[in-house]
């Protein structure tokens, strides 16, 4: 995962005209990119949980990444592409969940859970595998069931067009 992140980081920085000198800020930015890719990989795992990555889920994922990570469309697509590569190479979810668990505070984990529920709800139905996987990820993130239930309610309210 680290080589993919470094490659993305260097492409992004060189496109912006930043020199090769590594600073503490560069290291922090690289770590933030690692967290973004880990979060995107979990979102993609949920989107693929029912063996169908629908157009609605893809559109929702890209919009969420753009909004919550404050990036443009091209960067969001690059992050999702990198995350998809990492997801496909991963043996399990632990490499992603451990990074997030150790780096995110409770509020960030709860927001991620809300976003995950949004992905599950994006195609209008909750498949058994999606619900199971989301609970599994929440458990790996050390997110208590009560927070997961609150996140689901908020995501359902956000996806309800009548509210």
N, C-alpha and C positions, 0 to 999 in steps of 0.2 A: 504494500500500500504506500509505503514511504517514497519509493521511486516514482510512482505515478504522481504523487502530490508534488514532489520536487519538480518534476517535468512541467506540470501545470503551473506551478508557482513561477518558474523561470520564464515560461512562455508569456505569462500574464505580465510579469515585471518588465521583461524586455520590450514587450509591446507598448508599455507605458513609458519606456525610456529610462528605466532605473538601472543604475550600475550594478555590477556583480558583487560589490562589497556587502558581505553579510553583517547585519547588525542585529541587535536584540529585537528591534521592531520587525525585521525580516523573519526571525525565528518565531515571533508571536503570530505574525501573519500566516506563516506556514502551518503552525499548530491550528489556527482558526480554519484554514483550508482543510486540514485533516478532519476536524470536527464536522465541517460542512459535508464532506464526502461521506463520512460515517453516517450522518443523519440522513443524507439522500439515499444511501444504500439501504437503510432500514425502511425508508418510505417506498423504495422500489421493491423491496422484498414483500411488503404488504400488498403493493399493487399487483404483483405476480402471484400472490398466494392462492387465488382462485383459478390459476392457469389461464387467465385472460387479462391482458393489460389493455383495457379499453381506452378509446379515444378520450372519453370523459375523465378517466383517471390520469392520462398523460397531460391533458390540458390543466387539470387541477394541480398536478404535481409541479408543472412548470410555473404556474401562477404563484403557488405557495413558495417555491424556492426564490422566485424574483422578489416577492413581497417581504418575506421574512429574512432573507439574506441581503436584501437591498442591492441586487445585482441586475445587470441588463439581460436581455433575452439570450444573447450569445454566451455569456458567462454561465447563465443558468443551464443552458443546454450542455455546455462543456462539463459543468459539475455533474449533471445527471449522467452524461456519457461515461465520465470517469467512475462515478459511483456504480454504474451498471457493470463496468469491467471488474471492479473490485468485488461486487456482489457475486458475479459469475465465478470468480476465482476463489472465493471464500469457502472454507470448509464448514463453517458455522457462523452464527451471528455474534459470537463472543468478541471478536476483534473490533466490531463496531460498538457493541453495547458497553464494553468495558471502558473504551475511550470516552464515550459520552457520560457514562455513570461517574467516572472519576473527574470529569471536567465541568459538567453542568450542575447548577444548583437546582433546588426543588422546583422553582418557578420555570426554569428552562426545560426541565424534564416534563413538567405538566403541560407546557405549551407544545412540546414535541408530541406528547400523547394526544393532544387535541388535534394537531396537524395529522397524526396518523389516523385518527378516527375520521377526519375529513377525507383522507384518501380512501378509506374503506367505504365511506358513504357516498363517494363521488359517482359511482355507477348506479346508485339508487337501491342497492341491496347489500345485506351483510351475509356473506357466505360463512359457513361454519369454520373453514380453514383460516379465514381472515380474522375472525374473532379470537380463535385460539392463538394464532400467531401474535396478535396484538397483546394479548394477556401475557404470553411468554416473553415478549420484548419488554413489556412493562416490569415484569418480575426481574429480568436481567438488569434493568435500569434501577432496581430497588425502589420502584414507584408503587406505592400502596394501592390496593384496589379502590379505595374511596376516591383517590385522586383520578384514577382511570375512569371511574363512573362520572365524576364531575366533568372531565375532559370530553367524554362521550356526549353528555347533555349539551355542552357548549357547541361542540361540532355539529350536533343534530340541529340545534337552533340556528346556527350559521348556514346550514345547507337547506333549511326549510324556507321556501320562497314566500310563504304566507306571513313570516315574521319580519 
